Amino acid sequence: GLWGDSPPSLRYYLSYALGRLTKADGKDQESLAWFRKMRDVAEDRNQTRRALEEIIQFPAATLNEAADLLILSTHHASAFKKIRSSGRAMTPRAAYALGYNAYTRRNYKEAIKWFALGGKDSVYGEAARYYKAYSHYRLKENGEALSLWRRGAIEGDEYPQRSVQRMRALASRGYREA
């Protein structure tokens, strides 16, 4: 039918329309499934963000879905609230999202706390370690920053070049020997 023969861009809007229609009919589970399909066929960050905004309105939305929205839209109030209200059920991805939120607000101590947990996330773990190091650097805790960036330079897949560049900046701060 229409779904199987449609390009992803049409599937995105079809999912959105069906999600809205089923939501209006009170069919929350079906609606949530359509909005998740909308997210899955999204072709860019803006489309993904829009789908996630719909998804997190449902009580059945996962913590990682709220985290993904907060990562895309760092100061999204609803995503932030959903994660913060989760209590002990914190996932590494949600911790990374809170860490990055704190980092962008220049609350480096709080960012370090969250990035320590976020370093265990399979997708964002390396980013968490990089930004944790950067937070230490901003607090002038250069030894901690150097240690984390050294690890990122040696073991990293996504951030080795950035880690080396940051280590070079540390060398100019008097850490040339290290």
C-alpha positions as CSV (number, residue, x, y, z in Angstrom):
1,G,0.0,0.0,0.0
2,L,0.8,3.6,0.5
3,W,3.4,2.9,3.2
4,G,5.4,0.4,1.3
5,D,5.6,2.4,-1.9
6,S,6.3,5.7,-0.3
7,P,9.7,7.4,0.0
8,P,10.9,8.2,3.5
9,S,9.9,11.8,3.3
10,L,6.3,10.8,2.7
11,R,6.4,8.2,5.4
12,Y,7.5,10.8,7.8
13,Y,4.5,13.0,7.2
14,L,2.2,10.0,6.9
15,S,3.4,8.8,10.4
16,Y,2.8,12.3,11.8
17,A,-0.7,12.4,10.4
18,L,-1.6,8.9,11.6
19,G,0.0,9.7,15.0
20,R,-2.2,12.8,15.4
21,L,-5.4,11.1,14.2
22,T,-5.0,8.1,16.6
23,K,-4.0,10.4,19.4
24,A,-7.2,12.4,18.9
25,D,-9.2,9.2,18.9
26,G,-7.6,8.3,22.3
27,K,-5.6,5.4,20.9
28,D,-2.4,6.3,22.8
29,Q,-0.4,3.1,22.2
30,E,-1.1,3.2,18.4
31,S,-0.3,6.9,18.3
32,L,3.0,6.4,20.1
33,A,3.9,3.7,17.7
34,W,3.2,6.0,14.7
35,F,5.3,8.8,16.3
36,R,8.2,6.3,16.8
37,K,7.9,5.3,13.1
38,M,8.0,9.1,12.4
39,R,11.3,9.3,14.3
40,D,12.7,6.2,12.6
41,V,12.2,7.6,9.1
42,A,13.2,11.2,9.9
43,E,15.8,12.5,7.5
44,D,17.5,15.2,9.6
45,R,17.9,16.5,13.1
46,N,14.9,18.8,12.9
47,Q,12.5,16.0,11.9
48,T,13.9,13.7,14.6
49,R,13.5,16.5,17.2
50,R,9.9,17.0,16.1
51,A,9.1,13.3,16.4
52,L,10.7,13.1,19.8
53,E,8.7,16.1,21.0
54,E,5.6,14.1,20.2
55,I,6.9,10.9,21.7
56,I,7.8,12.4,25.1
57,Q,4.3,13.6,25.7
58,F,3.3,10.0,26.4
59,P,3.8,8.4,29.8
60,A,5.2,5.3,28.0
61,A,8.0,7.3,26.4
62,T,11.4,6.0,27.5
63,L,14.0,7.8,29.4
64,N,16.4,7.4,26.5
65,E,13.9,9.1,24.2
66,A,13.7,12.1,26.5
67,A,17.6,12.0,26.6
68,D,17.8,11.9,22.8
69,L,15.5,15.0,22.6
70,L,17.6,16.8,25.3
71,I,20.8,16.0,23.3
72,L,19.3,17.4,20.1
73,S,17.7,20.4,21.9
74,T,19.9,21.0,24.9
75,H,17.6,23.2,26.8
76,H,14.3,21.5,26.0
77,A,12.3,22.0,29.2
78,S,9.9,19.0,28.9
79,A,12.8,16.5,28.1
80,F,14.8,18.0,31.0
81,K,11.9,17.6,33.4
82,K,11.1,14.0,32.3
83,I,14.7,13.0,32.9
84,R,15.1,14.8,36.2
85,S,11.9,13.3,37.5
86,S,13.1,9.7,36.7
87,G,14.9,9.5,40.0
88,R,17.0,6.3,40.4
89,A,16.1,4.9,37.0
90,M,18.8,7.1,35.3
91,T,20.3,5.6,32.2
92,P,23.8,6.4,31.0
93,R,22.3,8.3,28.0
94,A,20.1,10.4,30.2
95,A,23.1,11.2,32.4
96,Y,25.0,12.3,29.3
97,A,22.1,14.5,28.3
98,L,22.0,16.1,31.7
99,G,25.8,16.5,31.7
100,Y,25.7,18.2,28.3
101,N,22.9,20.5,29.5
102,A,24.9,21.5,32.6
103,Y,28.1,21.9,30.4
104,T,26.3,24.3,28.1
105,R,25.0,26.3,31.1
106,R,28.7,26.4,32.3
107,N,27.9,24.5,35.4
108,Y,31.0,22.4,35.1
109,K,30.9,20.7,38.5
110,E,27.4,19.3,37.8
111,A,28.5,18.4,34.3
112,I,31.3,16.3,35.6
113,K,29.0,14.4,37.9
114,W,26.6,13.5,35.1
115,F,29.4,12.8,32.5
116,A,30.9,10.3,34.9
117,L,27.6,8.2,34.6
118,G,27.2,9.1,30.9
119,G,30.6,7.6,30.0
120,K,29.0,4.2,30.1
121,D,26.6,4.9,27.3
122,S,27.3,2.9,24.1
123,V,26.6,5.8,21.8
124,Y,27.7,8.9,23.8
125,G,30.3,7.5,26.2
126,E,33.2,8.9,24.3
127,A,31.6,12.3,24.1
128,A,30.9,12.2,27.8
129,R,34.5,11.5,28.6
130,Y,35.6,14.3,26.2
131,Y,33.3,16.9,27.7
132,K,34.1,15.7,31.2
133,A,37.7,16.5,30.5
134,Y,36.7,19.8,29.1
135,S,34.7,20.6,32.2
136,H,37.8,19.8,34.4
137,Y,39.8,22.0,32.1
138,R,37.3,24.9,32.6
139,L,37.7,24.4,36.4
140,K,41.5,24.5,36.0
141,E,41.7,20.9,37.1
142,N,44.3,20.3,34.4
143,G,45.7,17.0,35.6
144,E,42.2,15.4,35.4
145,A,41.6,16.9,32.0
146,L,44.9,15.7,30.7
147,S,44.3,12.2,31.9
148,L,40.9,12.0,30.2
149,W,42.1,13.6,26.9
150,R,45.1,11.3,26.8
151,R,42.8,8.3,27.0
152,G,40.6,9.8,24.3
153,A,43.6,10.4,22.0
154,I,44.8,6.8,22.4
155,E,41.5,4.9,22.5
156,G,38.9,7.2,20.9
157,D,37.1,6.7,17.7
158,E,35.2,10.0,17.4
159,Y,37.3,12.5,19.5
160,P,41.0,11.6,19.2
161,Q,41.9,14.7,17.1
162,R,40.0,17.0,19.4
163,S,41.6,15.4,22.4
164,V,45.1,16.0,21.0
165,Q,44.2,19.6,20.2
166,R,43.0,20.1,23.8
167,M,46.2,18.5,25.1
168,R,48.2,21.0,23.0
169,A,46.3,23.8,24.7
170,L,47.2,22.3,28.1
171,A,50.8,22.3,27.0
172,S,50.6,26.0,26.6
173,R,49.3,26.2,30.2
174,G,52.5,24.7,31.5
175,Y,51.7,21.0,31.1
176,R,54.3,20.5,28.3
177,E,56.1,17.7,30.1
178,A,53.0,15.7,30.8
